[in-house]
Amino acid sequence: MHQHWFPWLALHLSSQERLFQQTHIASTRRHAMALLFIGALVASFFLLYSYLFYGEWTSMQTHLGWVLAVVILFIPVELKVPNEYWQPTVAVMLLIVLTLMGWVFREEVVYTESLNAGGPMTVALVIGAMPVFHLGWKLILWGYFGVVVHVVMANTALYDSWTLVFYLVAVMILSMAQAQTDRLLRYQFRVEQLERLKAQTDQLTGSLNRYAFEQHMNELLNSLPEQECLALAMIDIDFFKRYNDHYGHLQGDMALVEVAQALNALPADLVVRFGGEEFVVVCQFSGEIPAWLQQLSENIASQRIEHSQSPLGFLTVSVGLAVYQHGAGSALPSSSSLLGIADAGLYEAKQKGRNQLCLSWVDQ
């Protein structure tokens, strides 16, 4: 069952809110499991109490036993369900349980000729306490069970409208509380995402920072297909200390921003301000090395950023480029080893006169 089959019931989730559901489901499933376990204990107590109260094993206790069995069997099965399928699986299980609870209430009406509001309201409270569901899913479950209760009362000729009235009031109150909770959780998620992004971003240039480099680099390495290549370029601005001394640090910051903008405009997989005047560019490719990657020095030189303290009169960069091709069965290099090879190439480029690129293939 998908929430968009019920546009008038389910809340529309943006892509960010769907990501919220995915990232929080792993943590909420253990709370849901604990709640199911508590629910099983409550059902067991109610089952024992009902048996002692009625003094015989009626159909109501039989159906309640089925509810308890479904809940107990669900716990070990759900532990093996992947996170992406966990939420709809919980919903399906609850729809089964709610159907069985409807049979329990029907047997109660047949046996006692009454259905107190407390039973349906307890079910509404249990649905509201499920932490894994947002308001859209809960409205679907509440609505389904409201229909079940109505069918039970219609089929048993029970004219106790106050049961449904109390149930609807409980659902309305719980819905308002859940809507506020969902709003706060989405706001908290956006704040967490923003803080995480700020922690990974260089505030001056807007590029990723060194803190984020390791994580993203490992993801690129681990997802590298066989026969594909991964290139890492270490870039250093030539004579940048002279630039700062002559133009001042504020103008030096502006130069860093311009260099970062030029690099971010390239079709690279990763652009990182590695520290000071150093940048790292990473690119995954197949076949020949992309021309833009081999022309990084020319690209920055073409910006014609004035640098009177440089022999060329404008800002230039030296580049060390390390290229690795993932062969069948070969071990992946570490990010630190690629950095080391690129750094050695950068040193060689500076030794040869700067404003150039030195390329090295990584052997594994």
C-alpha contacts under 8 A as a table, 3 or more apart, distances in Angstrom:
res1	aa1	res2	aa2	distance
1	M	5	W	7.52
1	M	88	P	6.89
1	M	92	V	7.87
2	H	5	W	5.75
2	H	6	F	7.86
2	H	88	P	7.91
3	Q	6	F	5.71
3	Q	7	P	7.24
3	Q	10	A	5.39
3	Q	11	L	7.64
3	Q	136	G	6.75
3	Q	137	W	6.73
4	H	7	P	5.25
4	H	10	A	6.57
4	H	12	H	7.48
6	F	9	L	5.27
6	F	10	A	5.69
6	F	140	I	7.83
7	P	10	A	5.50
7	P	11	L	7.33
7	P	12	H	7.78
9	L	136	G	6.12
9	L	139	L	6.08
9	L	140	I	6.47
10	A	135	L	7.17
10	A	136	G	3.67
10	A	137	W	6.40
10	A	139	L	6.87
10	A	140	I	7.11
11	L	135	L	6.86
11	L	136	G	4.79
12	H	136	G	7.97
13	L	16	Q	7.74
13	L	17	E	5.38
13	L	18	R	6.00
14	S	17	E	5.10
14	S	18	R	6.24
15	S	18	R	5.07
15	S	19	L	6.24
16	Q	19	L	5.03
16	Q	20	F	6.27
17	E	20	F	4.77
17	E	21	Q	6.38
17	E	186	R	6.68
18	R	21	Q	5.06
18	R	22	Q	6.35
19	L	22	Q	5.02
19	L	23	T	6.06
20	F	23	T	5.29
20	F	24	H	6.08
20	F	186	R	7.20
20	F	189	F	6.57
21	Q	24	H	5.39
21	Q	25	I	5.87
22	Q	25	I	5.42
22	Q	26	A	7.59
22	Q	83	N	7.57
22	Q	84	E	7.01
23	T	26	A	6.72
24	H	27	S	5.45
24	H	28	T	6.16
25	I	28	T	5.01
25	I	29	R	5.89
25	I	83	N	6.74
25	I	87	Q	7.68
25	I	132	V	6.31
26	A	29	R	5.56
26	A	30	R	7.50
26	A	83	N	6.38
27	S	30	R	6.16
27	S	31	H	7.35
28	T	31	H	5.11
28	T	32	A	6.13
28	T	131	P	6.18
28	T	132	V	5.52
29	R	32	A	4.89
29	R	33	M	6.02
29	R	132	V	6.59
30	R	33	M	4.97
30	R	34	A	6.25
31	H	34	A	5.06
31	H	35	L	6.21
31	H	131	P	7.09
32	A	35	L	4.91
32	A	36	L	6.10
32	A	130	M	6.20
32	A	131	P	6.37
32	A	132	V	6.66
33	M	36	L	5.04
33	M	37	F	6.16
33	M	75	I	6.64
34	A	37	F	5.04
34	A	38	I	6.25
35	L	38	I	5.03
35	L	39	G	6.03
35	L	130	M	7.39
36	L	39	G	4.81
36	L	40	A	6.12
36	L	71	V	6.74
36	L	75	I	7.49
37	F	40	A	5.06
37	F	41	L	6.43
37	F	71	V	7.91
37	F	72	I	7.52
37	F	75	I	7.84
38	I	41	L	5.06
38	I	42	V	6.21
39	G	42	V	5.01
39	G	43	A	6.04
39	G	71	V	7.92
40	A	43	A	5.06
40	A	44	S	6.09
40	A	68	L	5.85
40	A	71	V	6.28
40	A	72	I	6.56
41	L	44	S	5.00
41	L	45	F	6.23
42	V	45	F	5.09
42	V	46	F	6.12
43	A	46	F	5.03
43	A	47	L	5.94
43	A	64	L	7.46
43	A	67	V	7.89
43	A	68	L	6.13
44	S	47	L	5.03
44	S	48	L	6.23
44	S	68	L	6.96
45	F	48	L	5.19
45	F	49	Y	6.02
46	F	49	Y	4.97
46	F	50	S	5.93
47	L	50	S	5.22
47	L	51	Y	6.23
47	L	61	Q	6.26
47	L	64	L	6.68
47	L	65	G	7.18
48	L	51	Y	5.19
48	L	52	L	6.24
49	Y	52	L	5.20
49	Y	53	F	6.00
50	S	53	F	4.97
50	S	54	Y	5.98
50	S	61	Q	7.14
51	Y	54	Y	5.45
51	Y	55	G	5.55
51	Y	56	E	5.98
51	Y	57	W	6.19
51	Y	61	Q	7.06
52	L	55	G	5.09
52	L	56	E	7.59
54	Y	57	W	7.78
57	W	61	Q	6.21
57	W	62	T	7.40
58	T	61	Q	5.49
58	T	62	T	6.56
59	S	62	T	4.87
59	S	63	H	6.30
59	S	104	V	7.79
59	S	107	E	6.28
60	M	63	H	5.36
60	M	64	L	6.17
60	M	103	W	7.43
60	M	104	V	4.87
60	M	105	F	7.43
60	M	106	R	7.86
60	M	107	E	4.89
60	M	108	E	6.17
61	Q	64	L	4.90
61	Q	65	G	5.99
61	Q	104	V	7.38
62	T	65	G	5.04
62	T	66	W	6.48
63	H	66	W	4.97
63	H	67	V	6.43
63	H	100	L	6.26
63	H	101	M	7.38
63	H	103	W	6.53
63	H	104	V	5.55
64	L	67	V	4.98
64	L	68	L	6.34
64	L	100	L	7.35
64	L	101	M	6.96
64	L	104	V	6.02
65	G	68	L	5.04
65	G	69	A	6.12
66	W	69	A	4.96
66	W	70	V	6.13
66	W	100	L	7.23
67	V	70	V	5.26
67	V	71	V	6.31
67	V	97	V	5.70
67	V	100	L	6.13
67	V	101	M	6.98
68	L	71	V	5.22
68	L	72	I	6.13
69	A	72	I	5.18
69	A	73	L	5.99
70	V	73	L	5.26
70	V	74	F	5.86
70	V	93	M	7.89
70	V	97	V	7.12
71	V	74	F	5.09
71	V	75	I	6.69
71	V	97	V	7.75
72	I	75	I	5.74
72	I	76	P	7.87
73	L	76	P	6.32
73	L	77	V	6.71
74	F	77	V	5.23
74	F	78	E	5.87
74	F	93	M	7.57
75	I	78	E	5.34
75	I	79	L	6.46
76	P	79	L	5.33
76	P	80	K	7.23
77	V	80	K	5.77
77	V	81	V	7.04
78	E	81	V	5.12
78	E	86	W	7.24
78	E	89	T	7.91
78	E	90	V	7.93
81	V	85	Y	6.55
81	V	86	W	5.87
82	P	85	Y	5.62
82	P	86	W	6.10
83	N	86	W	4.98
83	N	87	Q	7.60
84	E	87	Q	7.34
85	Y	88	P	6.02
85	Y	89	T	6.25
86	W	89	T	5.15
86	W	90	V	6.21
87	Q	90	V	5.20
87	Q	91	A	6.37
87	Q	132	V	6.95
87	Q	133	F	7.41
88	P	91	A	4.92
88	P	92	V	6.23
89	T	92	V	5.15
89	T	93	M	6.25
90	V	93	M	5.10
90	V	94	L	6.17
91	A	94	L	5.08
91	A	95	L	6.21
91	A	137	W	7.80
91	A	141	L	7.87
92	V	95	L	5.10
92	V	96	I	6.42
93	M	96	I	5.19
93	M	97	V	6.29
94	L	97	V	4.86
94	L	98	L	5.94
94	L	141	L	7.86
95	L	98	L	5.07
95	L	99	T	6.16
95	L	141	L	7.05
95	L	144	Y	7.91
96	I	99	T	5.15
96	I	100	L	6.34
97	V	100	L	5.09
97	V	101	M	6.09
98	L	101	M	4.88
98	L	102	G	6.19
98	L	145	F	6.27
99	T	102	G	5.08
99	T	103	W	6.67
99	T	145	F	7.64
99	T	148	V	7.09
100	L	103	W	5.09
100	L	104	V	6.39
101	M	104	V	4.83
101	M	105	F	6.26
102	G	105	F	5.14
102	G	106	R	6.17
102	G	145	F	7.72
102	G	148	V	5.90
102	G	149	V	6.31
102	G	152	V	6.80
103	W	106	R	4.92
103	W	107	E	6.21
103	W	152	V	7.81
104	V	107	E	5.21
104	V	108	E	6.24
105	F	108	E	4.86
105	F	109	V	6.22
105	F	115	L	7.02
105	F	119	G	7.97
105	F	149	V	7.85
105	F	152	V	7.33
106	R	109	V	5.15
106	R	110	V	6.26
106	R	152	V	5.56
106	R	153	M	7.65
106	R	156	T	7.31
107	E	110	V	5.02
107	E	111	Y	6.00
108	E	111	Y	5.08
108	E	112	T	5.76
108	E	113	E	7.27
108	E	114	S	7.16
108	E	115	L	6.86
109	V	112	T	5.31
109	V	113	E	4.50
109	V	114	S	4.91
109	V	115	L	5.68
109	V	156	T	7.09
109	V	158	L	7.61
110	V	113	E	5.46
110	V	114	S	7.88
110	V	156	T	7.09
112	T	115	L	7.91
113	E	158	L	7.39
114	S	158	L	7.16
114	S	160	D	7.84
115	L	119	G	7.65
115	L	160	D	7.58
115	L	163	T	7.25
116	N	119	G	6.26
116	N	163	T	6.40
117	A	120	P	5.87
117	A	121	M	6.18
117	A	162	W	7.23
117	A	163	T	4.40
117	A	164	L	7.42
117	A	166	F	6.34
117	A	167	Y	6.88
118	G	121	M	5.08
118	G	122	T	5.93
119	G	122	T	5.24
119	G	123	V	6.55
120	P	123	V	5.08
120	P	124	A	6.27
120	P	149	V	7.65
120	P	163	T	7.67
120	P	167	Y	6.21
121	M	124	A	4.92
121	M	125	L	6.21
121	M	166	F	7.28
121	M	167	Y	5.39
121	M	170	A	6.48
122	T	125	L	5.07
122	T	126	V	6.25
123	V	126	V	5.11
123	V	127	I	6.30
124	A	127	I	5.23
124	A	128	G	6.19
124	A	142	W	6.52
124	A	167	Y	7.41
124	A	170	A	7.05
124	A	171	V	6.48
125	L	128	G	4.98
125	L	129	A	6.19
125	L	170	A	7.89
125	L	174	L	7.70
126	V	129	A	5.11
126	V	130	M	6.68
127	I	130	M	5.48
127	I	138	K	6.63
127	I	141	L	7.43
127	I	142	W	7.43
128	G	131	P	7.91
128	G	138	K	6.89
128	G	174	L	6.43
128	G	178	Q	7.52
130	M	133	F	6.18
131	P	134	H	7.78
133	F	136	G	7.79
133	F	137	W	5.85
133	F	138	K	6.42
134	H	137	W	5.81
134	H	138	K	6.49
134	H	178	Q	7.46
134	H	182	D	6.51
135	L	138	K	5.05
135	L	139	L	6.05
135	L	175	S	6.85
135	L	178	Q	5.98
135	L	179	A	6.22
135	L	182	D	7.18
136	G	139	L	5.32
136	G	140	I	6.52
137	W	140	I	5.17
137	W	141	L	6.40
138	K	141	L	5.02
138	K	142	W	5.93
139	L	142	W	5.03
139	L	143	G	5.79
139	L	175	S	7.62
140	I	143	G	5.14
140	I	144	Y	6.07
141	L	144	Y	5.13
141	L	145	F	6.22
142	W	145	F	5.27
142	W	146	G	6.09
142	W	171	V	7.04
143	G	146	G	5.05
143	G	147	V	6.34
144	Y	147	V	5.23
144	Y	148	V	6.30
145	F	148	V	4.78
145	F	149	V	6.16
146	G	149	V	5.20
146	G	150	H	6.20
146	G	164	L	7.45
146	G	167	Y	7.67
146	G	168	L	7.99
147	V	150	H	5.01
147	V	151	V	6.13
148	V	151	V	5.15
148	V	152	V	6.21
149	V	152	V	5.03
149	V	153	M	6.23
149	V	164	L	7.69
150	H	153	M	5.20
150	H	154	A	6.09
150	H	164	L	7.49
151	V	154	A	5.02
151	V	155	N	6.02
152	V	155	N	5.31
152	V	156	T	6.19
153	M	156	T	5.30
153	M	157	A	6.02
153	M	158	L	4.99
153	M	159	Y	6.95
153	M	160	D	7.74
154	A	157	A	5.31
154	A	158	L	6.52
154	A	159	Y	7.92
155	N	158	L	7.85
160	D	163	T	6.00
160	D	164	L	7.86
161	S	164	L	5.50
161	S	165	V	6.32
162	W	165	V	4.77
162	W	166	F	5.95
163	T	166	F	5.38
163	T	167	Y	6.15
164	L	167	Y	4.86
164	L	168	L	6.03
165	V	168	L	5.20
165	V	169	V	6.22
166	F	169	V	5.09
166	F	170	A	6.16
167	Y	170	A	5.14
167	Y	171	V	6.21
168	L	171	V	5.01
168	L	172	M	6.11
169	V	172	M	5.13
169	V	173	I	6.28
170	A	173	I	5.28
170	A	174	L	6.11
171	V	174	L	5.10
171	V	175	S	5.87
172	M	175	S	5.05
172	M	176	M	6.33
173	I	176	M	5.37
173	I	177	A	6.40
174	L	177	A	5.08
174	L	178	Q	6.00
175	S	178	Q	4.98
175	S	179	A	5.98
176	M	179	A	5.11
176	M	180	Q	6.37
177	A	180	Q	5.29
177	A	181	T	6.23
178	Q	181	T	4.89
178	Q	182	D	6.00
179	A	182	D	5.14
179	A	183	R	6.15
180	Q	183	R	5.05
180	Q	184	L	6.22
181	T	184	L	5.15
181	T	185	L	6.08
182	D	185	L	5.06
182	D	186	R	6.09
183	R	186	R	5.29
183	R	187	Y	6.19
184	L	187	Y	5.05
184	L	188	Q	6.05
185	L	188	Q	4.99
185	L	189	F	6.06
186	R	189	F	4.96
186	R	190	R	6.20
187	Y	190	R	5.18
187	Y	191	V	6.26
188	Q	191	V	5.10
188	Q	192	E	6.14
189	F	192	E	5.03
189	F	193	Q	6.09
190	R	193	Q	5.01
190	R	194	L	6.06
191	V	194	L	5.04
191	V	195	E	6.10
192	E	195	E	5.10
192	E	196	R	6.02
193	Q	196	R	5.05
193	Q	197	L	6.06
194	L	197	L	5.02
194	L	198	K	6.07
195	E	198	K	5.00
195	E	199	A	6.09
196	R	199	A	5.09
196	R	200	Q	6.43
197	L	200	Q	5.18
197	L	201	T	6.12
198	K	201	T	5.13
198	K	202	D	7.73
198	K	203	Q	7.61
199	A	211	Y	7.85
200	Q	208	L	5.68
200	Q	209	N	5.59
200	Q	210	R	7.82
200	Q	211	Y	6.11
200	Q	212	A	4.97
201	T	206	G	5.93
201	T	207	S	5.74
201	T	208	L	4.40
201	T	209	N	5.17
201	T	212	A	7.63
202	D	205	T	5.83
202	D	206	G	5.25
202	D	207	S	5.47
202	D	208	L	5.64
202	D	209	N	4.98
202	D	273	R	6.87
203	Q	206	G	5.62
203	Q	207	S	7.91
204	L	253	D	7.49
204	L	257	V	6.92
205	T	256	L	6.91
205	T	257	V	4.92
205	T	260	A	5.99
205	T	261	Q	7.61
205	T	273	R	7.75
206	G	260	A	7.93
207	S	260	A	6.98
207	S	264	N	7.56
207	S	271	V	6.23
207	S	272	V	5.54
207	S	273	R	6.08
208	L	212	A	6.21
208	L	213	F	7.04
208	L	271	V	6.43
208	L	272	V	4.67
208	L	273	R	6.23
209	N	212	A	5.55
209	N	213	F	6.43
209	N	272	V	5.43
209	N	273	R	5.27
209	N	274	F	6.14
209	N	275	G	7.90
210	R	213	F	4.96
210	R	214	E	7.34
210	R	272	V	6.64
210	R	273	R	6.59
210	R	274	F	5.03
210	R	275	G	7.13
211	Y	214	E	6.74
212	A	215	Q	5.71
212	A	216	H	6.40
213	F	216	H	5.43
213	F	217	M	5.78
213	F	272	V	6.69
214	E	217	M	5.14
214	E	218	N	6.05
214	E	335	S	7.21
215	Q	218	N	5.33
215	Q	219	E	6.36
216	H	219	E	5.08
216	H	220	L	6.34
216	H	270	L	7.76
217	M	220	L	5.15
217	M	221	L	6.22
217	M	270	L	7.99
217	M	335	S	6.62
218	N	221	L	5.04
218	N	222	N	6.00
218	N	334	S	7.96
218	N	335	S	6.96
219	E	222	N	5.26
219	E	223	S	6.13
220	L	223	S	5.30
220	L	224	L	6.10
220	L	284	Q	7.91
221	L	224	L	5.23
221	L	230	L	7.74
221	L	332	L	7.09
222	N	332	L	7.88
224	L	228	E	6.50
224	L	229	C	7.68
224	L	230	L	7.67
224	L	284	Q	7.82
224	L	326	H	7.25
225	P	228	E	5.54
225	P	326	H	7.05
226	E	325	Q	7.91
226	E	326	H	5.09
226	E	327	G	5.58
226	E	328	A	5.74
227	Q	286	S	7.36
227	Q	325	Q	6.01
227	Q	326	H	5.09
227	Q	327	G	5.37
227	Q	328	A	7.14
228	E	284	Q	7.23
228	E	285	F	6.12
228	E	286	S	4.98
228	E	287	G	7.72
228	E	325	Q	5.74
228	E	326	H	5.74
229	C	284	Q	5.71
229	C	285	F	5.28
229	C	286	S	5.71
229	C	287	G	7.87
229	C	323	V	6.82
229	C	324	Y	5.43
229	C	325	Q	4.19
229	C	326	H	6.16
230	L	282	V	7.22
230	L	283	C	5.81
230	L	284	Q	4.47
230	L	285	F	6.38
230	L	323	V	5.79
230	L	324	Y	5.25
230	L	325	Q	6.45
231	A	282	V	5.61
231	A	283	C	5.25
231	A	284	Q	6.33
231	A	285	F	7.97
231	A	321	L	6.83
231	A	322	A	5.63
231	A	323	V	4.28
231	A	324	Y	6.26
232	L	280	V	6.95
232	L	281	V	5.81
232	L	282	V	4.52
232	L	283	C	6.67
232	L	321	L	5.75
232	L	322	A	5.25
232	L	323	V	6.45
232	L	338	L	6.86
232	L	339	L	7.31
232	L	342	A	6.80
233	A	280	V	5.55
233	A	281	V	5.06
233	A	282	V	6.31
233	A	319	V	6.41
233	A	320	G	5.57
233	A	321	L	4.31
233	A	322	A	6.33
233	A	342	A	6.15
234	M	278	E	7.19
234	M	279	F	6.10
234	M	280	V	4.81
234	M	281	V	6.77
234	M	319	V	5.61
234	M	320	G	5.13
234	M	321	L	6.40
234	M	339	L	7.34
234	M	342	A	5.62
234	M	343	D	6.14
234	M	346	L	6.53
235	I	278	E	5.52
235	I	279	F	5.00
235	I	280	V	5.99
235	I	281	V	7.80
235	I	317	V	6.47
235	I	318	S	5.83
235	I	319	V	4.61
235	I	320	G	6.65
235	I	346	L	7.14
236	D	277	E	5.86
236	D	278	E	4.54
236	D	279	F	6.48
236	D	317	V	5.48
236	D	318	S	5.46
236	D	319	V	6.58
236	D	346	L	7.62
237	I	240	F	5.80
237	I	277	E	5.71
237	I	278	E	6.72
237	I	315	L	7.38
237	I	316	T	6.07
237	I	317	V	4.33
237	I	318	S	6.48
238	D	310	S	7.87
238	D	315	L	7.03
238	D	316	T	5.64
238	D	317	V	5.14
238	D	318	S	6.52
238	D	354	R	6.78
238	D	355	N	7.30
239	F	242	R	5.41
239	F	243	Y	6.48
239	F	309	Q	7.63
239	F	310	S	6.51
240	F	243	Y	4.79
240	F	244	N	6.28
240	F	252	G	7.95
240	F	277	E	7.10
241	K	244	N	5.17
241	K	245	D	6.13
242	R	245	D	5.04
242	R	246	H	6.04
242	R	309	Q	6.20
242	R	310	S	7.99
243	Y	246	H	5.28
243	Y	247	Y	5.85
243	Y	248	G	7.44
243	Y	252	G	6.67
243	Y	307	H	6.44
243	Y	309	Q	6.55
244	N	247	Y	5.38
244	N	248	G	4.74
244	N	249	H	5.12
244	N	251	Q	7.34
244	N	252	G	5.32
245	D	248	G	5.65
245	D	249	H	7.51
246	H	309	Q	7.52
247	Y	250	L	7.97
247	Y	251	Q	5.90
247	Y	252	G	6.89
248	G	251	Q	5.59
248	G	252	G	6.21
249	H	252	G	4.64
249	H	253	D	6.08
250	L	253	D	5.07
250	L	254	M	6.49
251	Q	254	M	4.98
251	Q	255	A	6.31
252	G	255	A	5.03
252	G	256	L	6.36
253	D	256	L	5.06
253	D	257	V	6.31
254	M	257	V	5.03
254	M	258	E	6.30
255	A	258	E	5.11
255	A	259	V	6.25
255	A	305	I	7.41
256	L	259	V	5.15
256	L	260	A	6.09
256	L	277	E	7.00
257	V	260	A	5.05
257	V	261	Q	6.09
258	E	261	Q	5.08
258	E	262	A	6.27
259	V	262	A	5.16
259	V	263	L	6.32
259	V	300	I	6.73
260	A	263	L	5.09
260	A	264	N	5.99
260	A	273	R	7.80
261	Q	264	N	5.08
261	Q	265	A	6.17
262	A	265	A	5.31
262	A	266	L	7.03
262	A	299	N	7.74
262	A	300	I	7.00
263	L	266	L	5.46
263	L	271	V	6.97
263	L	281	V	7.75
264	N	267	P	7.73
264	N	268	A	7.46
264	N	271	V	6.36
266	L	292	W	7.68
267	P	283	C	7.97
268	A	271	V	6.82
268	A	281	V	6.68
268	A	282	V	6.08
268	A	283	C	5.03
268	A	284	Q	7.90
269	D	281	V	7.71
269	D	282	V	5.74
269	D	283	C	5.04
269	D	284	Q	6.85
270	L	280	V	7.79
270	L	281	V	5.65
270	L	282	V	4.93
270	L	283	C	6.73
271	V	279	F	7.25
271	V	280	V	5.82
271	V	281	V	4.68
271	V	282	V	6.57
272	V	279	F	5.56
272	V	280	V	5.02
272	V	281	V	6.45
273	R	276	G	7.72
273	R	277	E	7.79
273	R	278	E	6.20
273	R	279	F	4.45
273	R	280	V	6.38
274	F	277	E	7.92
274	F	278	E	5.37
274	F	279	F	4.98
274	F	280	V	6.15
275	G	278	E	5.31
275	G	279	F	7.06
285	F	288	E	7.94
285	F	289	I	7.25
285	F	290	P	7.65
286	S	289	I	7.67
289	I	293	L	7.03
289	I	294	Q	7.34
290	P	293	L	5.38
290	P	294	Q	6.81
291	A	294	Q	5.27
291	A	295	Q	6.25
292	W	295	Q	4.98
292	W	296	L	6.33
292	W	299	N	7.93
293	L	296	L	5.63
294	Q	297	S	7.96
294	Q	357	L	7.18
295	Q	298	E	5.18
295	Q	299	N	6.06
295	Q	357	L	7.83
296	L	299	N	5.02
296	L	300	I	6.48
296	L	319	V	7.39
296	L	357	L	7.56
297	S	300	I	5.50
297	S	301	A	6.19
297	S	316	T	6.77
297	S	317	V	5.60
297	S	318	S	6.42
297	S	319	V	6.78
297	S	355	N	5.84
297	S	356	Q	5.55
297	S	357	L	6.51
298	E	301	A	5.02
298	E	302	S	5.99
298	E	355	N	7.85
298	E	356	Q	7.84
299	N	302	S	5.24
299	N	303	Q	6.94
300	I	303	Q	5.41
300	I	304	R	7.67
300	I	315	L	7.49
300	I	316	T	6.12
300	I	317	V	6.81
301	A	304	R	5.75
301	A	305	I	7.63
301	A	314	F	7.15
301	A	315	L	6.26
301	A	316	T	5.08
301	A	317	V	7.46
301	A	355	N	7.87
304	R	314	F	5.59
304	R	315	L	6.64
305	I	314	F	5.24
305	I	315	L	5.23
306	E	313	G	6.25
306	E	314	F	4.33
306	E	315	L	6.10
307	H	310	S	5.61
307	H	312	L	7.94
307	H	313	G	5.04
307	H	314	F	4.21
307	H	315	L	5.31
308	S	311	P	7.67
308	S	312	L	7.97
308	S	313	G	4.76
308	S	314	F	6.57
309	Q	313	G	6.75
310	S	313	G	5.14
310	S	314	F	6.42
310	S	315	L	7.16
312	L	315	L	7.85
316	T	354	R	7.87
316	T	355	N	5.43
317	V	354	R	6.90
317	V	355	N	5.09
317	V	356	Q	7.13
318	S	346	L	6.18
318	S	349	A	5.89
318	S	350	K	6.24
318	S	354	R	5.23
318	S	355	N	4.89
318	S	356	Q	5.23
318	S	357	L	6.05
319	V	345	G	7.11
319	V	346	L	5.03
319	V	349	A	6.53
319	V	355	N	7.79
319	V	356	Q	6.26
319	V	357	L	4.53
319	V	358	C	6.37
320	G	341	I	7.86
320	G	342	A	4.59
320	G	343	D	5.92
320	G	344	A	6.88
320	G	345	G	4.01
320	G	346	L	3.83
320	G	347	Y	7.44
320	G	348	E	7.76
320	G	349	A	6.86
320	G	357	L	5.80
320	G	358	C	5.10
320	G	359	L	6.15
320	G	360	S	7.88
321	L	341	I	7.86
321	L	342	A	5.04
321	L	345	G	6.38
321	L	346	L	7.57
321	L	357	L	7.02
321	L	358	C	6.06
321	L	359	L	4.64
321	L	360	S	6.13
322	A	338	L	6.26
322	A	339	L	7.79
322	A	341	I	5.98
322	A	342	A	4.89
322	A	345	G	7.69
322	A	359	L	6.04
322	A	360	S	4.97
322	A	361	W	5.78
322	A	362	V	6.45
323	V	359	L	7.55
323	V	360	S	6.31
323	V	361	W	4.84
323	V	362	V	5.80
324	Y	361	W	6.00
324	Y	362	V	4.98
324	Y	363	D	7.35
325	Q	362	V	7.68
326	H	330	S	6.66
326	H	332	L	7.12
327	G	330	S	5.37
330	S	364	Q	6.82
331	A	364	Q	6.89
332	L	364	Q	7.79
333	P	337	S	6.42
333	P	338	L	6.94
333	P	364	Q	7.36
334	S	337	S	5.28
334	S	338	L	6.52
335	S	338	L	5.18
335	S	339	L	6.13
336	S	339	L	4.96
336	S	340	G	6.09
337	S	340	G	4.98
337	S	341	I	6.33
338	L	341	I	5.24
338	L	342	A	6.13
338	L	362	V	7.63
339	L	342	A	5.09
339	L	343	D	5.90
340	G	343	D	5.06
340	G	344	A	6.22
341	I	344	A	5.14
341	I	345	G	6.35
341	I	360	S	7.21
341	I	362	V	7.67
342	A	345	G	5.01
342	A	346	L	6.18
342	A	359	L	7.96
342	A	360	S	7.44
343	D	346	L	4.88
343	D	347	Y	6.27
344	A	347	Y	5.14
344	A	348	E	6.29
345	G	348	E	4.99
345	G	349	A	6.19
345	G	357	L	7.80
345	G	358	C	5.24
345	G	359	L	6.50
345	G	360	S	6.91
346	L	349	A	5.06
346	L	350	K	6.36
346	L	357	L	7.43
346	L	358	C	6.73
347	Y	350	K	5.18
347	Y	351	Q	6.22
348	E	351	Q	4.98
348	E	352	K	6.24
348	E	358	C	6.87
349	A	352	K	5.16
349	A	353	G	6.65
349	A	354	R	5.50
349	A	355	N	7.55
349	A	356	Q	5.93
349	A	357	L	5.95
349	A	358	C	5.66
350	K	353	G	5.33
350	K	354	R	4.32
350	K	355	N	7.71
350	K	356	Q	7.94
351	Q	354	R	6.93
353	G	356	Q	7.76
